[in-house]
Amino acid sequence: MKYQRIRDLREDHDWKQTDVARMLNMSQTGYSKYETGENDIPTRILIELARIYDTSIDYLLGQTNNPKRYK
């Protein structure tokens, strides 16, 4: 599974993979493997990405087209 939405959101913010990797305190290579689907995204990283992009985890995973975060 390719995680297209996290790539799209990153590009919408004009961020490089290194920028997001730094926010997640990880390597660019490790983050890249999430975008390509080579590695599954751990729950703690999904939670942090949802916080960074102010969206829901369901949206990140392509389970909904509604990016609103439930608060």
Summary of the structure (lengths in Angstrom):
residues: 71
radius of gyration: 11.1
end to end distance: 27.5
largest distance: 32.0
contacts: 169
relative contact order: 0.18
helix: 56%
strand: 0%
